[in-house]
């Protein structure tokens, strides 16, 4: 089992920055990938970014490319999401995810077994 705990959400003005953290515990050595999804009220869950635990390759949603950066500190078993140039449309609950299996469908929420409880990000205009 793996437990994921997010932190770092909050209220920020458009153009500002936030850094989300996701601390993992449990069988973290078995994880293949960790990432972030988000969900705004009335909308479907949306892929944001993913990082492979071995090699560190990353993928991003087109909507956040060039603004968000996902990184991983292996010593701390923590994944970060640095969010810059935030826009009101980035407002959502952000969820950390992890899975032990390889999947080409990294943007499919159904591919991830472990989910955190979420942290709210609100961007005011």
C-alpha positions in Angstrom: 0.0 0.0 0.0 1.0 3.6 -0.6 -0.3 6.7 1.1 -0.2 10.1 -0.5 -0.6 13.4 1.3 -0.8 16.7 -0.6 0.0 20.2 0.7 0.6 23.6 -0.6 -2.7 24.7 -2.1 -4.2 28.1 -1.4 -5.5 31.3 -2.9 -3.3 33.3 -5.3 -3.8 36.1 -7.8 -3.6 35.5 -11.5 0.0 35.5 -12.6 1.2 34.2 -9.2 2.9 31.0 -8.3 2.3 28.0 -5.9 4.2 24.9 -5.2 2.3 21.7 -4.3 3.9 18.9 -2.5 2.9 15.2 -2.3 4.6 13.1 0.4 4.5 9.4 -0.2 4.8 6.6 2.3 4.5 2.9 2.3 5.7 0.7 -0.6 7.0 3.7 -2.5 10.0 1.8 -3.9 7.6 -0.1 -6.1 6.1 2.9 -7.8 6.5 3.3 -11.6 5.0 6.8 -11.9 3.6 9.6 -9.8 1.7 12.6 -11.0 -1.1 15.1 -10.6 -4.7 15.4 -11.7 -7.1 18.2 -11.1 -10.8 18.6 -11.0 -12.9 21.8 -11.1 -16.5 21.9 -10.0 -18.8 20.4 -12.6 -15.9 19.2 -14.7 -14.2 15.9 -15.3 -11.0 15.0 -13.7 -8.1 16.3 -15.8 -4.5 15.1 -16.2 -1.9 17.7 -15.3 1.6 16.1 -15.1 3.4 12.8 -14.5 7.0 11.8 -13.6 8.5 8.3 -13.9 10.2 7.3 -10.7 13.1 5.7 -12.6 14.7 7.9 -15.1 12.6 11.0 -14.3 10.9 11.4 -17.6 7.9 13.7 -17.6 4.7 14.5 -19.5 2.4 17.5 -19.2 -1.1 18.5 -20.3 -0.9 21.0 -23.1 -2.8 23.5 -20.9 0.1 23.7 -18.4 3.2 23.2 -20.6 5.7 25.9 -20.0 4.0 27.0 -16.8 4.1 23.9 -14.5 7.0 21.8 -13.6 6.9 18.4 -11.9 9.9 17.1 -9.9 10.6 14.3 -7.5 12.9 14.2 -4.5 13.7 10.5 -4.1 15.4 10.9 -0.7 12.2 12.5 0.7 9.7 10.4 -1.3 8.1 13.6 -2.3 6.7 14.9 -5.6 6.4 18.6 -6.3 4.3 20.6 -8.7 5.7 24.1 -9.3 2.9 26.2 -10.8 3.8 29.6 -12.3 1.9 32.1 -14.3 -1.3 30.8 -12.8 -4.6 31.6 -14.5 -8.2 31.6 -13.1 -8.9 28.4 -15.2 -6.3 26.6 -13.1 -8.6 26.8 -10.1 -9.4 23.2 -9.1 -8.8 20.5 -6.5 -5.4 19.0 -7.2 -4.8 15.3 -6.5 -1.5 13.4 -6.3 -1.5 10.0 -7.9 0.8 7.0 -8.0 0.9 3.6 -9.6 3.3 0.6 -9.8 2.4 -0.4 -13.3 3.7 0.9 -16.6 1.0 2.4 -18.7 1.0 4.3 -22.0 -2.2 5.9 -20.9 -0.6 8.2 -18.3 -3.4 10.8 -18.8 -6.1 8.3 -17.9 -7.1 8.6 -14.2 -8.3 5.0 -14.3 -4.6 3.9 -14.6 -3.7 5.1 -11.1 -4.3 3.0 -8.1 -3.3 5.4 -5.4 -4.8 8.9 -4.8 -4.3 11.6 -2.2 -7.1 13.5 -0.6 -6.5 16.6 -2.7 -5.6 20.2 -2.1 -7.5 23.2 -3.3 -6.0 25.8 -5.6 -7.9 29.0 -6.2 -6.7 31.6 -8.6 -8.4 35.0 -8.5 -8.6 37.3 -11.5 
